[in-house]
């Protein structure tokens, strides 16, 4: 059977893959490259500074988040939607990663498409929106993500995956505790700092500070960084994660929100590094308690977990990653969903370009 003609529509805030932080764009990259490897015909709609083996349609010259010349980010995304519509006859299926921006078009002009929802859904405004667009075929990234809106048109659940060669595992004992992510209330950096200080072990923090979180950082986090056990590294890129994660004793993931997935947990596992995580959102689906990490409910349990981290086998962490969170598995599951959505039977659908 011939490969599918697939459009991947990425957010434009970061390049694909991102130069620094950018979970969604990173997943789009892993998926796109693996689909190409599996001999599908893939077109990627993304920023012009993206790097891919697929056919790239550059919507804007460079990613928007760090582009000081960009005033209206929404305008670029609307332009991208028109670019997708202009080429719709070239695809069997369109895979959106831009939340609900395309819904009015997709509702008015039927063509095979799916949307992976990458964010939280426990927002009142989303309930109002989805009451109007409850027929949109959507894909979750964890079963927990679905809980606020279980009645949506869920057509699949696909856990994120990483290339097996992206990180090399380190099975030697780590040197410090690690925190990797964003500086924001829901990510629990303050909790991680408390756990490290109480455990008497150095904590290295590789974290991005969004403009929206600068006030939180100044008021609640900055003064905590003065402790001698705390080392604030700042935002790091993909090429720096190998050393940062593989040399850690454990990744601290003390979240205080319903995390939809938590890609950093799988990145740590790929390096052979276990995870200590609070039991929120997707955590019980990703972490197998006592195997690739510990799931805890409070600071006391987290400190005890740090003390017992030597009970976990770093090789088991890597094995679970390979079995459950590879990009090969992710791509195959998405292809199965694509085929179900379009009713693929080996014949191409004749879809006319849409003029809006």
C-alpha positions in Angstrom: 0.0 0.0 0.0 1.2 3.5 -0.9 2.1 5.8 1.9 -0.4 8.5 2.9 -0.1 12.2 1.8 -0.1 13.9 5.2 0.0 17.6 6.1 1.4 18.5 9.5 0.3 21.9 10.6 2.5 23.2 13.5 2.2 26.3 15.7 4.5 29.1 14.6 5.7 30.2 18.0 8.8 27.9 17.8 10.6 26.4 14.9 10.3 22.7 14.2 12.2 21.4 16.0 12.5 24.3 18.5 15.9 25.9 19.1 15.1 26.0 22.9 11.9 25.3 24.8 8.9 24.1 22.8 7.1 20.8 23.6 4.5 20.8 20.9 6.9 21.8 18.1 9.3 19.1 19.3 6.6 16.4 19.1 5.6 17.7 15.6 9.2 17.3 14.5 9.6 13.8 15.9 6.3 12.7 14.3 7.1 14.3 10.9 10.5 12.8 10.6 9.3 9.3 11.6 6.4 9.5 9.1 8.9 10.3 6.4 11.1 7.4 7.5 8.0 5.2 7.2 7.6 6.3 3.6 4.7 8.6 3.9 4.5 11.8 1.8 4.6 14.6 4.4 4.2 18.3 4.1 5.1 20.5 7.1 3.5 23.9 7.5 5.8 25.7 10.0 8.1 28.7 10.4 10.8 29.1 7.8 13.7 28.4 10.2 12.4 24.8 10.7 14.5 21.9 9.6 12.9 18.8 8.2 13.2 16.0 5.7 9.6 16.5 4.8 8.5 19.2 2.3 8.5 22.5 4.2 6.0 25.2 3.5 7.5 28.2 5.3 4.6 30.4 6.7 6.8 33.0 8.2 10.6 33.7 8.0 11.3 32.6 11.5 9.6 31.4 14.7 7.4 34.0 16.4 8.2 33.8 20.1 11.7 35.3 19.8 11.0 37.5 16.8 10.9 41.1 18.0 9.5 42.2 14.6 6.3 40.1 15.0 3.4 42.2 16.4 0.4 40.0 15.6 1.1 36.3 16.0 -2.5 35.4 15.1 -2.2 36.9 11.7 0.6 34.5 10.8 -1.5 31.5 11.9 -4.5 32.7 9.8 -2.3 33.1 6.8 -1.1 29.5 7.4 -4.6 28.2 7.4 -5.2 29.8 3.9 -1.9 28.2 2.7 -3.2 24.8 3.9 -6.5 25.4 2.1 -4.7 26.3 -1.1 -3.0 22.9 -1.2 -5.8 20.7 0.2 -6.0 18.6 -3.0 -2.5 17.4 -2.4 -3.3 15.6 0.9 -5.2 12.6 2.1 -5.4 13.9 5.7 -4.5 17.1 7.5 -3.1 16.8 11.0 -3.5 20.0 13.0 -1.5 20.9 16.1 -2.9 24.4 16.5 -5.8 23.8 18.8 -9.1 25.1 17.5 -8.0 27.9 15.1 -9.1 25.9 12.0 -12.5 24.7 13.4 -14.7 27.2 11.5 -13.1 26.2 8.2 -13.2 22.5 9.0 -16.8 22.6 10.0 -17.9 24.4 6.8 -15.7 22.6 4.4 -15.5 18.8 5.1 -12.1 17.1 4.4 -10.2 14.5 6.3 -8.5 16.0 9.3 -7.6 15.4 13.0 -6.4 17.7 15.7 -4.0 16.6 18.5 -4.9 18.7 21.6 -1.6 19.5 23.3 -2.8 21.6 26.2 -5.1 21.6 29.3 -8.8 21.3 28.8 -10.1 22.3 32.2 -10.9 25.9 31.0 -14.5 27.1 31.0 -14.1 28.9 27.6 -13.1 25.7 26.0 -16.4 24.1 27.2 -18.3 26.9 25.5 -16.3 26.5 22.3 -16.6 22.7 22.1 -20.4 22.9 22.6 -20.3 24.4 19.1 -17.6 22.2 17.7 -18.3 18.9 19.3 -18.0 17.0 16.0 -14.3 17.9 15.4 -12.2 14.7 15.4 -9.7 15.2 18.2 -6.8 13.1 19.6 -5.7 13.2 23.3 -2.1 12.8 24.5 -3.3 11.1 27.7 -6.5 9.7 29.1 -6.3 12.1 31.9 -6.4 15.0 29.5 -9.9 14.0 28.4 -11.5 14.2 31.8 -12.8 17.8 31.6 -14.5 17.2 28.2 -15.1 13.4 28.0 -17.9 13.9 25.4 -15.7 15.3 22.6 -15.3 13.4 19.4 -12.2 11.5 20.6 -10.8 9.4 17.7 -7.7 8.2 19.5 -5.2 8.6 22.3 -1.5 8.7 21.4 1.3 9.2 23.9 4.2 11.3 22.7 7.3 9.5 21.5 11.0 10.2 21.0 13.5 8.8 18.5 15.3 5.9 20.1 18.6 7.5 19.1 17.9 11.0 20.5 19.4 10.3 23.9 22.0 7.8 25.1 21.2 6.3 28.5 23.6 6.7 31.4 23.4 3.8 33.8 25.9 5.2 36.3 24.7 6.9 39.5 23.8 10.6 39.0 25.3 13.6 40.7 22.4 16.0 41.4 18.6 16.5 41.3 17.2 18.0 38.1 14.3 20.2 37.2 13.6 20.9 33.5 10.6 22.9 32.2 9.0 26.3 32.7 9.1 28.6 35.7 5.4 28.8 36.4 3.1 28.1 39.4 1.8 24.9 38.0 5.2 23.3 37.3 6.1 23.4 41.0 9.7 24.7 40.9 9.3 26.0 44.5 8.4 22.5 45.6 11.5 21.1 43.8 13.7 23.6 45.6 12.2 22.6 49.0 12.7 18.9 48.2 16.3 19.5 47.3 17.2 21.6 50.3 15.4 19.2 52.7 17.3 16.3 51.0 20.6 18.1 51.2 21.3 17.4 47.5 22.2 20.0 44.8 19.3 20.9 42.4 20.1 22.0 38.9 17.3 24.0 37.3 17.1 24.3 33.5 14.0 26.4 33.0 12.4 28.9 30.7 10.8 32.1 32.0 7.9 33.3 29.8 7.0 36.9 29.9 3.7 35.9 31.5 5.6 34.3 34.4 8.2 37.0 35.1 6.2 38.5 37.9 5.8 35.0 39.5 9.5 34.4 39.1 10.4 37.8 40.7 8.0 37.4 43.7 8.1 33.7 44.5 11.2 32.1 43.0 14.1 34.5 42.6 14.9 34.7 46.3 15.0 30.9 46.6 17.9 30.7 44.1 20.3 32.1 46.6 20.7 28.9 48.5 24.1 27.2 47.9 22.4 23.9 46.8 20.4 25.6 44.0 22.0 26.1 40.6 19.8 28.0 38.1 21.1 27.1 34.6 18.3 28.8 32.6 16.7 27.7 29.4 18.5 25.0 27.5 18.2 23.5 24.0 17.8 20.0 22.7 21.6 19.4 22.4 22.1 20.3 26.1 19.5 17.9 27.5 21.6 14.8 27.1 24.3 15.9 29.6 21.8 17.6 31.9 19.4 14.7 32.2 21.7 11.7 32.0 23.9 13.0 34.8 21.0 13.5 37.2 20.1 11.3 40.1 16.5 11.9 39.4 14.2 14.3 37.6 11.8 16.2 39.9 8.4 16.7 38.4 6.4 18.2 41.3 3.5 19.5 39.3 0.5 21.3 40.7 -1.9 21.0 37.7 -3.5 18.4 35.4 -0.5 17.9 33.2 -1.7 16.7 29.7 1.4 14.6 29.1 4.8 15.9 30.4 7.4 15.1 27.6 10.3 15.8 30.0 9.4 12.6 31.9 10.1 10.5 28.8 13.2 12.4 28.0 14.6 11.6 31.4 13.6 7.9 31.0 15.4 7.8 27.7 18.5 8.9 29.5 18.0 6.2 32.1 17.1 8.7 34.7 14.1 8.0 37.0 11.4 10.5 37.8 9.8 11.6 41.1 6.4 13.1 40.2 3.3 14.4 42.0 0.2 12.4 41.1 -1.6 14.9 38.9 -2.8 14.7 35.3 -1.0 12.2 33.1 1.6 11.2 35.7 0.1 7.8 36.6 -0.1 6.9 32.9 3.6 7.7 32.3 5.3 6.7 35.5 5.1 3.1 36.7 5.6 3.5 40.4 8.6 1.6 41.7 9.9 0.9 38.2 10.8 4.1 36.3 10.1 6.4 39.1 8.0 7.2 42.2 4.6 8.8 42.3 4.1 10.9 45.5 1.4 13.0 47.0 3.4 15.5 49.1 6.8 16.9 50.0 7.4 14.3 52.8 6.9 11.5 50.3 9.0 13.2 47.7 12.0 13.5 50.2 11.6 9.8 51.1 11.5 8.9 47.4 14.8 10.8 46.9 16.3 8.8 49.7 15.1 5.5 48.1 16.0 6.4 44.5 18.8 3.8 44.4 16.1 1.1 44.6 15.2 1.9 41.0 17.2 0.4 38.1 18.2 2.9 35.4 18.2 0.2 32.8 14.6 -0.5 33.5 13.8 3.2 33.0 15.4 3.0 29.5 13.6 -0.2 28.7 10.2 1.2 29.6 11.0 4.2 27.4 11.9 2.0 24.4 8.8 -0.1 24.8 6.2 2.6 25.4 7.5 6.0 24.2 9.3 5.7 20.9 8.5 7.9 17.9 8.1 4.8 15.8 5.3 3.6 18.0 3.8 7.1 18.0 3.8 7.4 14.2 2.3 4.0 13.6 -0.6 4.8 16.0 -1.2 8.1 14.3 -1.2 6.5 10.8 -3.8 4.0 12.1 -6.0 6.9 13.2 -5.5 8.7 9.9 -6.7 5.7 8.0 -9.7 5.3 10.2 -10.7 9.0 9.8 -10.4 9.0 6.0 -11.7 5.5 5.5 -8.5 4.8 3.5 -8.9 1.9 1.0 -5.9 2.3 -1.2 -7.6 4.9 -3.5 -7.0 8.6 -3.4 -9.9 10.9 -2.7 -10.5 13.7 -5.2 -10.7 16.8 -3.0 -10.9 20.2 -4.7 -9.0 23.2 -3.4 -11.0 25.4 -1.1 -11.2 29.1 -1.9 -12.0 31.2 1.2 
